[in-house]
Amino acid sequence: MMPASIAVLLGALSLSSLHHNNNGNDNTTYYKFPKFWTNSGLCPLGDITHESITNYLLSDAMRGNLLHLSALPRGALTHLRIHWLLELLQFEQFTQSGLPIFDFNHLDEFLVDLDAMNIYPVIEFMGNFSNLFLKNPTYNDVLWEDVIYQVTKRYLNMFGAKKVLNWRFETWNEPDVLTYNKLNFSLEDYMIYVNSTKHGLTRAGERSNNNLHIPLRGPAGLFKKRLHHPLCWGILEHCNTNMHDCPFDILTFHRKGSGSNSSIILEESERLLSDIYTTFPHIQELLFSNDEADPEAGWSTPRDYQEDVRYALALANIVLNHWEAKLNGKIFAKFEDLSNDNAFMSYHPFEFSQRTLLAHFRMNNSDPPHSQFIQKPVYAAMGMLSRLANMAASPTIIKTNIGLPLNVLKTTANKGQPMYFSWLIVPVFESAYDDVIVAEKFHLCANEVIAFIIEVIDQQHTNPVQIWRSFNSPSYPNATVREAMRFHQTLKVHDDGILTTRDIHIKLTTLVYPWVLLLRICSNLNSILDPPQNLQISRVTQGEVLLTWVEATIKNVSAQCLRTYEIWFRPNQRGAWSYISLGWHLPFPLFQYAPLQQNDKNVNGFYKVRSVDIFNRTSSFSEEVQYIEI
């Protein structure tokens, strides 16, 4: 199609309207904006055995995967749901009273590592643990209650109630599906299992002064026809009859789309909820979550759109659609959150095309083999969403002069905070766009300055699969190819500067569809960023390290005004510091350092990081950390 020439007035917001939402010149109404998209999930590959799942989840490849996921900014990914996680437990023997004794070492190791990465687990109570539940089925109610009690009580003691109450606990995933229902539950068996699970959680939360209420989520079902899915429908019928005895605090279900058309997910969710509420009206008392809200079922099925910005745009639209539905109330009034199951590790030859946040290359040509990860555009989109503020308006469609629409989500800082707002802008149709003029009226305080930054992902400039293909899609990309992909894997600074007029001119002619754009505007009254914390250096392979840290904050508030990070290195205590990330835009708290020049391949030495905000003000440096390659 021919380029659309547009100059759109996207809104006129005064500073008072930003701080006293609703009273601005454009009458925009803002609402509290929970981050409801910060969940992901995965399923281990291989057989469902203790040995197979342990080898997979405790592998160096999985740790690398999780390190990258944990390096998304705050507000991007908080919870990880892993099928068969409890198979890390090793059943040892029964006590004299007939209760099971487990070796917790592997589960402890995994959860301690996950905790160090600031990711909360979603514990699905599923597994058979050396056929424990097939040995004496009439005793399973006691066994289940004790297993749930042991697991929950152990981690309350290990991590503390404040942290574990941020975890999530859910019943057996998709219990009506034969590939998951390894215990061949009947409805009676399933009811016993669910009630025992609830009792185990209740026991674990008992304290001498005030008991802890640990919410239970479920039934995590597909809810197809009742004849073929009797367990999930049956438990809802039980709940509807007597909500006081309903074991669930949050209703969970799975509704996916049918391709990159993200609206299907919302439509199918609304249809299911309508069916549930019509048949079982008391279920409307429960919050609900679609904790597998992916564009399409089958994570390992390779699909072209999952390689590039098309998937990133689909995920952004899923968030916009669900936020609009939540604001509209009605059937989505009790919506809690959704999850994208995309934390899997891809495998050859589908490194980019599977439903993942990262492209995974298993480098079997190295000694020893190791894993390399490249961020896909959907990873960058998750990072963009994390920069949205805590108050948001309803998504708005802005029409161009010739009628082409843009979808805009305006967000702003809470009342009383220094001015910050961010707008997420996405195209509605596949088309070429011209310029957009964002016109603002700011009521500035004395000595106040306003700056902006525009970051984008698009199919041409931030598309590492395109770079990979330009090198003939190597199975084992060398360091040069990997660096080229990483240089194009993250957000691109499209424009930035100090506002000297009321207009921000966004040039869209250079963007190649599909694209996602984030505009952020900050006041210099926001404090200078705190230094990055907890810098860690992890070996990738010989002469290559991954640096991760906890993102910079402003007095413990997420780094919304951040521009980039700087990485500095010196080979020894007396050497000169080198700015090794010069030329890189690093909006997320990680950097993979692999010097290419033969005389610079030394990674042994000292590292430090600092943050830079939109005004180019730098924080103090993090603590220096030494790395010694073994």
C-alpha positions, -999 to +999 in steps of 0.1 A: +000+000+000+011+036-005+025+055+025-001+072+046+006+108+053-005+116+088-001+142+114-022+132+144-028+151+176-025+122+201-035+142+231-028+173+252-019+164+288-010+190+314+013+181+343-017+185+367-037+161+347-009+135+349-008+139+387-046+143+392-058+119+366-090+128+349-087+166+351-064+172+322-071+191+290-079+159+270-102+144+297-082+112+298-092+089+327-065+067+342-069+036+362-046+015+385-027-007+360-016-040+374+011-059+355-010-089+346+012-103+319+044-112+339+040-150+339+056-176+317+060-213+317+077-244+303+077-281+303+108-302+305+118-323+275+122-361+278+106-388+299+086-379+330+110-394+354+130-381+383+163-386+364+152-371+331+136-340+347+165-335+371+190-336+342+170-311+322+161-286+349+195-286+365+215-285+333+238-256+323+216-249+294+185-244+316+205-222+340+216-200+310+180-198+298+168-187+333+195-162+337+184-145+305+147-146+315+156-132+349+174-103+333+143-088+319+134-056+338+111-056+368+075-058+357+083-080+327+085-116+341+078-125+377+064-160+378+075-192+361+052-222+358+070-255+352+051-288+345+064-318+365+086-296+387+079-317+418+095-347+400+127-332+413+117-348+445+132-383+451+111-407+470+132-427+495+110-447+518+080-446+541+081-438+578+068-463+603+035-444+602+033-448+565+042-413+554+067-407+526+102-395+531+118-375+502+152-363+492+146-326+486+182-318+474+174-313+437+143-293+443+160-272+469+189-265+444+165-254+417+143-232+439+173-216+456+187-207+422+154-194+410+151-173+441+185-158+435+173-148+401+142-130+416+117-153+399+088-168+418+078-204+410+043-216+403+042-249+421+019-274+403+011-303+425+015-330+399+038-360+398+039-397+408+073-398+426+085-434+420+049-446+415+040-435+451+003-430+443-001-463+425+011-485+453-020-481+476-046-459+459-070-461+489-044-442+510-038-415+484-058-388+503-034-391+532-004-392+509-014-362+489-021-341+519+013-350+535+032-343+503+016-309+499+022-302+535+059-312+534+067-292+503+049-260+514+060-261+550+096-267+539+098-237+517+079-214+542+107-223+566+134-219+541+124-187+523+100-171+547+062-165+545+066-130+529+083-145+499+064-178+496+031-160+497+042-144+464+046-179+449+016-196+433+002-230+440-019-248+415-036-282+411-027-308+384-022-293+349-050-302+324-062-332+344-086-343+317-058-347+291-045-383+291-009-372+284-010-353+317-033-375+338-007-401+346-027-414+376-058-420+355-080-399+378-117-407+380-139-378+391-140-393+426-102-397+427-097-362+414-120-347+440-101-365+467-068-352+453-079-316+451-094-315+486-063-332+500-042-305+483-062-278+499-059-295+533-022-298+529-018-261+522-041-252+551-020-273+575+013-258+562-001-223+569-010-231+605+008-209+630+005-203+667-007-167+664-023-161+630-027-187+603-015-180+567-040-183+539-022-198+510-044-195+479-049-225+456-054-221+419-071-245+396-082-266+379-059-254+350-082-271+325-090-269+288-128-272+295-137-288+263-170-308+260-181-321+294-182-357+281-145-356+274-135-333+303-155-345+333-129-336+359-127-298+355-164-295+349-171-318+378-151-298+403-168-266+392-202-282+398-191-291+433-179-256+439-211-241+426-232-262+449-213-250+480-188-222+474-178-224+511-163-258+504-147-248+470-110-256+473-101-229+447-093-193+454-086-185+417-102-202+387-076-211+361-082-222+326-064-224+292-075-206+261-051-201+232-055-185+199-054-198+164-023-180+150-010-145+152-046-131+155-044-124+192-081-113+195-092-150+193-077-156+228-100-130+243-130-141+224-126-178+234-120-168+270-152-148+270-171-176+255-158-201+280-166-178+310-201-172+296-207-210+295-193-214+331-212-185+346-244-196+329-242-231+342-225-224+375-234-188+385-217-189+419-183-194+402-185-157+394-172-151+430-137-163+420-110-144+404-098-160+372-066-164+352-059-177+317-025-192+326-018-205+290-029-176+268-006-182+238-013-173+202-013-210+193-011-244+209+020-266+206+051-247+217+075-269+198+056-266+164+078-244+143+060-213+129+074-185+109+057-157+128+072-169+161+107-160+148+103-123+145+084-092+154+051-107+144+051-127+176+062-096+196+033-076+181+008-104+189+019-105+225+016-067+228-019-069+213-029-097+238-020-073+266-039-044+251-070-065+244-072-079+279-066-046+295-095-031+275-117-061+285-108-057+322-118-020+321-150-028+303-160-050+333-188-073+326-176-108+321-139-098+326-145-080+359-128-107+379-098-111+356-065-115+375-038-122+350-026-142+320+005-162+312+024-168+280+041-202+280+072-192+262+101-199+286+110-231+268+144-238+253+142-242+215+162-270+198+178-276+164+167-270+137+140-247+151+162-223+170+140-193+163+107-207+151+094-224+183+073-205+208+101-192+230+115-159+242+150-169+232+167-187+203+188-215+218+219-228+200+234-259+216+271-257+206+280-293+203+311-284+182+328-269+213+347-288+240+328-291+263+295-283+245+277-252+258+246-231+250+243-198+234+211-177+236+198-149+214+170-126+225+140-127+200+119-096+194+092-110+217+118-108+246+123-071+238+085-066+237+083-080+273+109-055+283+090-027+267+058-036+286+078-034+319+084+003+313+046+011+313+036+032+343+013+023+372-018+041+359-032+035+324-060+047+302-082+026+280-064+017+247-073+043+221-076+040+184-061+070+166-070+074+129-046+087+103-057+113+078-066+086+054-081+064+080-053+040+090-055+032+127-028+032+154-036+016+188-022+036+217-020+028+254-013+058+275+002+052+310+013+077+336+030+078+370+010+077+402-004+109+417+022+128+436+052+114+418+075+133+394+062+133+359+066+102+339+045+087+313+049+061+286+028+053+255+028+020+238+019+025+201+013-004+177+000-005+141-034-020+135-030-029+098+000-040+077+008-007+060+034+020+056+030+050+079+042+085+078+049+109+108+029+112+140+030+145+160+026+141+197+015+175+210+018+181+248+011+210+271+033+208+302+028+229+332+064+230+344+078+238+378+107+261+383+140+245+369+120+216+355+132+200+322+114+173+302+131+147+281+119+119+259+131+087+244+115+066+216+125+029+213+112+005+187+114-030+175+106-036+138+111-063+112+142-046+096+163-032+124+157-055+154+153-089+139+182-113+147+168-142+127+173-121+096+210-117+105+213-154+111+199-162+077+222-137+061+250-160+073+233-190+058+216-201+091+246-218+107+238-246+132+268-234+153+271-196+147+306-184+155+314-155+177+312-130+148+277-142+138+266-142+174+278-107+180+260-095+149+227-111+160+231-097+195+237-062+181+202-064+165+184-083+193+172-055+215+154-022+213+165+005+189+166+041+200+145+058+173+147+093+187+154+111+220+162+145+234+151+174+255+117+189+248+120+225+237+086+227+220+052+211+226+056+187+197+073+153+195+077+143+159+077+105+155+090+094+122+074+061+112+085+060+075+117+042+084+099+014+103+092-019+086+059-036+096+054-052+120+067-029+147+061-019+183+070+016+196+074+029+231+075+066+239+087+076+274+087+111+288+104+120+321+109+150+342+143+158+356+127+160+390+129+122+390+160+114+410+193+101+395+192+064+393+207+042+421+237+021+411+230-014+398+231-041+424+243-077+426+265-078+396+272-115+387+295-129+361+287-164+347+309-184+324+294-192+290+325-208+274+362-202+270+367-164+266+330-155+270+310-144+300+275-133+307+270-103+331+237-099+349+227-075+376+196-062+394+183-032+375+189+004+386+161+020+405+150+054+417+145+050+454+133+014+449+110+024+421+115+007+387+139+024+363+113+040+341+136+068+331+166+046+323+182+050+289+210+024+289+238+007+309+275+010+306+298-019+312+335-012+322+363-037+324+400-037+335+423-067+332+439-063+367+438-040+397+462-015+382+451-016+346+431+011+329+393+008+328+378+002+293+342+010+283+335-023+267+299-017+258+305+014+238+282+015+209+256-009+224+222+001+235+216-019+267+182-012+282+180-045+300+203-057+329+225-081+310+255-081+286+273-110+270+310-102+266+330-121+240+359-100+228+366-109+191+401-094+186+428-120+192+448-096+215+416-087+235+402-121+242+411-120+279+379-119+300+398-123+333+397-091+354+373-067+371+339-055+359+316-027+370+283-013+357+265+020+359+232+032+346+224+062+324+190+079+324+172+098+296+190+131+306+224+113+303+229+115+340+250+086+353+245+067+385+274+056+407+291+024+396+281-010+410+306-028+432+336-041+412+334-079+406+364-100+397+362-129+372+389-156+369+385-181+341+393-216+352 
